[in-house]
Amino acid sequence: MNAQYTVTALTEHENSSLLRLIAAMGRHRIRIERYSCTTSNSGATYKHVLTVRARAESIRRAAKQIGGYVGVLGICYRSLEETVNSEMAG
């Protein structure tokens, strides 16, 4: 079974940002388990949080590709263990 990761992407206010994220995940055969989106107070940016299952190489490649998209301000990913440890620490 593939490892679980949390992917967080900060994007500008664009209608196509969600579609680009989903398309990149599909191209790299990454299974999306959960998705949530929040907006900034000004409504100018979106924060997309996806919980996915994938191989480490696939998630690394997808994050690199998504980071190059126009309108993506930042992207990071963490394994389930890293997420749990950071929440327990702080």
Backbone as a printed PyTorch tensor [residue, N CA C, xyz], in Angstrom:
tensor([[[  0.8410,  -1.1790,   0.0000],
         [  0.0000,   0.0000,   0.0000],
         [  0.8870,   1.2440,   0.0000]],

        [[  0.4650,   2.2700,  -0.7180],
         [  1.2150,   3.5140,  -0.7970],
         [  1.0950,   4.3120,   0.4950]],

        [[  2.0810,   5.1610,   0.7250],
         [  2.0980,   6.0010,   1.9240],
         [  1.0840,   7.1270,   1.7900]],

        [[  0.6770,   7.6550,   2.9440],
         [ -0.2690,   8.7570,   2.9640],
         [  0.4850,  10.0740,   3.1410]],

        [[  0.0910,  11.0930,   2.3680],
         [  0.7220,  12.4030,   2.4190],
         [ -0.3430,  13.4810,   2.5340]],

        [[  0.0520,  14.6100,   3.1070],
         [ -0.7810,  15.8020,   3.1140],
         [ -0.1070,  16.8230,   2.2150]],

        [[ -0.8250,  17.2660,   1.1960],
         [ -0.3080,  18.2430,   0.2400],
         [ -1.0380,  19.5580,   0.4880]],

        [[ -0.2760,  20.6350,   0.6660],
         [ -0.8520,  21.9580,   0.8760],
         [ -0.3660,  22.8730,  -0.2390]],

        [[ -1.3090,  23.4960,  -0.9380],
         [ -0.9680,  24.4100,  -2.0350],
         [ -1.6670,  25.7410,  -1.8090]],

        [[ -0.9190,  26.8130,  -1.9390],
         [ -1.4600,  28.1640,  -1.8370],
         [ -1.5250,  28.7350,  -3.2500]],

        [[ -2.7280,  29.0920,  -3.6820],
         [ -2.9020,  29.5700,  -5.0500],
         [ -3.6030,  30.9240,  -5.0610]],

        [[ -3.4130,  31.6250,  -6.1600],
         [ -4.1380,  32.8660,  -6.3670],
         [ -5.5840,  32.5460,  -6.7050]],

        [[ -6.4220,  33.5530,  -6.6270],
         [ -7.8440,  33.3920,  -6.9080],
         [ -8.0620,  33.1570,  -8.4010]],

        [[ -8.1630,  31.8940,  -8.7730],
         [ -8.4150,  31.4990, -10.1630],
         [ -9.3680,  30.3220, -10.1660]],

        [[-10.2550,  30.2930, -11.1360],
         [-11.2050,  29.1950, -11.2330],
         [-10.5350,  27.8800, -11.5900]],

        [[ -9.4300,  27.9400, -12.3050],
         [ -8.8070,  26.7170, -12.8060],
         [ -7.8030,  26.0830, -11.8420]],

        [[ -7.5370,  26.6930, -10.7000],
         [ -6.4970,  26.1620,  -9.8080],
         [ -6.8380,  24.7650,  -9.2920]],

        [[ -8.0820,  24.5170,  -8.9270],
         [ -8.4750,  23.1860,  -8.4550],
         [ -8.3310,  22.1590,  -9.5700]],

        [[ -8.7500,  22.5070, -10.7650],
         [ -8.6470,  21.5650, -11.8880],
         [ -7.2010,  21.2100, -12.1910]],

        [[ -6.3090,  22.1860, -12.1030],
         [ -4.8870,  21.9130, -12.3430],
         [ -4.3200,  20.9730, -11.2870]],

        [[ -4.6970,  21.1780, -10.0250],
         [ -4.2160,  20.2960,  -8.9530],
         [ -4.6830,  18.8600,  -9.1840]],

        [[ -5.9480,  18.6960,  -9.4840],
         [ -6.5020,  17.3580,  -9.7000],
         [ -5.8710,  16.6960, -10.9180]],

        [[ -5.6830,  17.4580, -11.9850],
         [ -5.0750,  16.9010, -13.2010],
         [ -3.6500,  16.4310, -12.9400]],

        [[ -2.8690,  17.2100, -12.2020],
         [ -1.4920,  16.8130, -11.8890],
         [ -1.4640,  15.5540, -11.0430]],

        [[ -2.3590,  15.4600, -10.0830],
         [ -2.4140,  14.2580,  -9.2390],
         [ -2.7710,  13.0360, -10.0800]],

        [[ -3.7080,  13.1860, -10.9840],
         [ -4.1150,  12.0800, -11.8470],
         [ -3.0060,  11.6210, -12.7730]],

        [[ -2.2490,  12.5760, -13.3300],
         [ -1.1460,  12.2170, -14.2360],
         [ -0.0740,  11.3970, -13.5270]],

        [[  0.1010,  11.6380, -12.2420],
         [  1.1330,  10.9220, -11.4840],
         [  0.5630,   9.7440, -10.6900]],

        [[ -0.6840,   9.4000, -10.9960],
         [ -1.3600,   8.2520, -10.3610],
         [ -1.4050,   8.3740,  -8.8450]],

        [[ -1.7880,   9.5470,  -8.4070],
         [ -1.9220,   9.8330,  -6.9820],
         [ -3.4040,   9.8130,  -6.6420]],

        [[ -3.7550,   9.0250,  -5.6440],
         [ -5.1560,   8.8890,  -5.2420],
         [ -5.4930,   9.9350,  -4.1890]],

        [[ -6.4650,  10.7730,  -4.4680],
         [ -6.9020,  11.8000,  -3.5230],
         [ -7.9480,  11.1830,  -2.6080]],

        [[ -7.6890,  11.2520,  -1.2870],
         [ -8.6300,  10.7050,  -0.3190],
         [ -9.5310,  11.7880,   0.2800]],

        [[ -8.9610,  12.9580,   0.5630],
         [ -9.7230,  14.0670,   1.1310],
         [ -9.2280,  15.3700,   0.5310]],

        [[-10.1370,  16.3420,   0.4990],
         [ -9.8000,  17.6510,  -0.0390],
         [-10.5400,  18.7230,   0.7570]],

        [[ -9.8520,  19.8140,   1.0520],
         [-10.5160,  20.9800,   1.6490],
         [ -9.8720,  22.2380,   1.0930]],

        [[-10.6360,  23.3090,   1.1270],
         [-10.1560,  24.5770,   0.5940],
         [-10.6560,  25.7000,   1.4950]],

        [[ -9.7650,  26.6280,   1.8140],
         [-10.1420,  27.8180,   2.5570],
         [ -9.6350,  29.0340,   1.7880]],

        [[-10.2870,  30.1640,   2.0290],
         [ -9.8640,  31.3930,   1.3740],
         [ -9.3050,  32.3530,   2.4080]],

        [[ -8.4890,  33.2720,   1.9460],
         [ -7.9620,  34.3080,   2.8330],
         [ -9.0770,  35.3130,   3.1340]],

        [[ -8.8570,  36.1480,   4.1240],
         [ -9.8520,  37.1580,   4.4770],
         [-10.1710,  38.0810,   3.3120]],

        [[ -9.1830,  38.3840,   2.5010],
         [ -9.3950,  39.2680,   1.3580],
         [-10.0110,  38.5240,   0.1700]],

        [[ -9.9740,  37.2010,   0.1970],
         [-10.4960,  36.4040,  -0.9110],
         [ -9.5590,  36.3180,  -2.0940]],

        [[ -8.3270,  36.7790,  -1.9260],
         [ -7.3740,  36.8110,  -3.0350],
         [ -6.6130,  35.4980,  -3.2050]],

        [[ -6.5480,  34.6700,  -2.1740],
         [ -5.8090,  33.4150,  -2.2650],
         [ -6.6330,  32.2620,  -1.7050]],

        [[ -6.3350,  31.0760,  -2.2050],
         [ -6.9310,  29.8350,  -1.7320],
         [ -5.8510,  28.9750,  -1.0960]],

        [[ -6.2120,  28.2670,  -0.0410],
         [ -5.3300,  27.2600,   0.5470],
         [ -6.0140,  25.9090,   0.3440]],

        [[ -5.4110,  25.0730,  -0.5120],
         [ -5.9360,  23.7460,  -0.8180],
         [ -5.1650,  22.7330,   0.0260]],

        [[ -5.8770,  21.8730,   0.7280],
         [ -5.2450,  20.8160,   1.5080],
         [ -5.8130,  19.4810,   1.0220]],

        [[ -4.9190,  18.6350,   0.5150],
         [ -5.3130,  17.3330,   0.0010],
         [ -4.6270,  16.2420,   0.8030]],

        [[ -5.3700,  15.2210,   1.1490],
         [ -4.7910,  14.0190,   1.7450],
         [ -4.7810,  12.9770,   0.6380]],

        [[ -3.5930,  12.4600,   0.3450],
         [ -3.4300,  11.5750,  -0.8070],
         [ -2.6620,  10.3150,  -0.4190]],

        [[ -2.7450,   9.3230,  -1.2770],
         [ -1.9270,   8.1070,  -1.1540],
         [ -1.1000,   7.9940,  -2.4170]],

        [[  0.2220,   7.8210,  -2.2240],
         [  1.1000,   7.7520,  -3.3820],
         [  2.4620,   7.2270,  -2.9760]],

        [[  3.2670,   6.9170,  -3.9830],
         [  4.6750,   6.6000,  -3.7470],
         [  5.4140,   7.9130,  -3.5510]],

        [[  6.5210,   7.8680,  -2.8440],
         [  7.3020,   9.0770,  -2.5530],
         [  7.7600,   9.7750,  -3.8260]],

        [[  8.1860,   9.0100,  -4.8080],
         [  8.6580,   9.5990,  -6.0640],
         [  7.5330,  10.3060,  -6.8070]],

        [[  6.3440,   9.7130,  -6.8060],
         [  5.2030,  10.3220,  -7.4960],
         [  4.8020,  11.6430,  -6.8710]],

        [[  4.7630,  11.6940,  -5.5560],
         [  4.3460,  12.9330,  -4.8830],
         [  5.3980,  14.0220,  -5.0650]],

        [[  6.6550,  13.6470,  -5.0790],
         [  7.7240,  14.6290,  -5.2890],
         [  7.6190,  15.2440,  -6.6820]],

        [[  7.3980,  14.4030,  -7.6770],
         [  7.2750,  14.8850,  -9.0620],
         [  6.0380,  15.7650,  -9.2410]],

        [[  4.9160,  15.3460,  -8.6520],
         [  3.6870,  16.1330,  -8.7830],
         [  3.8440,  17.4960,  -8.1150]],

        [[  4.4640,  17.5370,  -6.9400],
         [  4.6630,  18.8100,  -6.2470],
         [  5.5610,  19.7380,  -7.0510]],

        [[  6.5850,  19.1880,  -7.6700],
         [  7.4760,  19.9940,  -8.5060],
         [  6.7130,  20.5570,  -9.7040]],

        [[  5.8940,  19.7360, -10.3280],
         [  5.1210,  20.1830, -11.4780],
         [  4.1070,  21.2540, -11.0710]],

        [[  3.3880,  21.0370,  -9.9930],
         [  2.3810,  21.9920,  -9.5330],
         [  3.0400,  23.3120,  -9.1400]],

        [[  4.2120,  23.2550,  -8.5410],
         [  4.9260,  24.4670,  -8.1510],
         [  5.2940,  25.3550,  -9.3190]],

        [[  5.3560,  24.8020, -10.5070],
         [  5.6940,  25.5690, -11.7010],
         [  4.4940,  26.2040, -12.3810]],

        [[  3.2910,  25.9010, -11.9290],
         [  2.0960,  26.4600, -12.5530],
         [  1.9690,  27.9430, -12.2570]],

        [[  1.4510,  28.6720, -13.2080],
         [  1.1380,  30.0880, -13.0000],
         [ -0.0110,  30.1740, -11.9990]],

        [[  0.1290,  31.0390, -11.0250],
         [ -0.9190,  31.2050, -10.0260],
         [ -0.6930,  30.4120,  -8.7580]],

        [[  0.2970,  29.5140,  -8.7440],
         [  0.6150,  28.7580,  -7.5350],
         [  1.6880,  29.5250,  -6.7690]],

        [[  1.3480,  29.9470,  -5.5670],
         [  2.2680,  30.7380,  -4.7540],
         [  3.2120,  29.8700,  -3.9380]],

        [[  2.7890,  28.6610,  -3.6120],
         [  3.6370,  27.7450,  -2.8560],
         [  2.9710,  26.4000,  -2.7070]],

        [[  3.7870,  25.3640,  -2.5440],
         [  3.2690,  24.0150,  -2.3480],
         [  4.2390,  23.2540,  -1.4610]],

        [[  3.6980,  22.4390,  -0.5780],
         [  4.5370,  21.5600,   0.2390],
         [  3.7680,  20.2730,   0.4960]],

        [[  4.5040,  19.2450,   0.8560],
         [  3.8680,  17.9810,   1.1930],
         [  4.5950,  17.3660,   2.3790]],

        [[  3.8460,  16.6130,   3.1680],
         [  4.3980,  15.9130,   4.3280],
         [  3.8080,  14.5140,   4.3820]],

        [[  4.6020,  13.5940,   4.8850],
         [  4.0840,  12.2470,   5.1060],
         [  3.1850,  12.2730,   6.3360]],

        [[  2.4130,  11.2410,   6.5210],
         [  1.5110,  11.1590,   7.6680],
         [  2.2890,  11.2500,   8.9840]],

        [[  3.4460,  10.5890,   9.0610],
         [  4.2430,  10.6040,  10.2800],
         [  4.7420,  12.0110,  10.6070]],

        [[  5.1930,  12.7450,   9.5780],
         [  5.6670,  14.1170,   9.7940],
         [  4.5300,  15.0190,  10.2560]],

        [[  3.3430,  14.8140,   9.7110],
         [  2.1770,  15.6190,  10.0990],
         [  1.8130,  15.3610,  11.5500]],

        [[  1.7730,  14.1020,  11.9450],
         [  1.4220,  13.7450,  13.3220],
         [  2.4540,  14.2850,  14.2900]],

        [[  3.7370,  14.1260,  13.9630],
         [  4.7940,  14.6110,  14.8560],
         [  4.7540,  16.1250,  15.0180]],

        [[  4.4730,  16.8590,  13.9570],
         [  4.4230,  18.3230,  14.0620],
         [  3.2240,  18.7910,  14.8780]],

        [[  2.1040,  18.0700,  14.7870],
         [  0.9300,  18.4320,  15.5720],
         [  1.1390,  18.1280,  17.0520]],

        [[  1.8440,  17.0440,  17.3620],
         [  2.1040,  16.7070,  18.7550],
         [  3.1060,  17.6660,  19.3830]],

        [[  4.0280,  18.1910,  18.5850],
         [  5.0680,  19.0780,  19.0960],
         [  4.5450,  20.4850,  19.3740]],

        [[  3.5370,  20.8890,  18.6830],
         [  3.2010,  22.2800,  18.8650],
         [  1.8060,  22.6070,  18.8770]]])
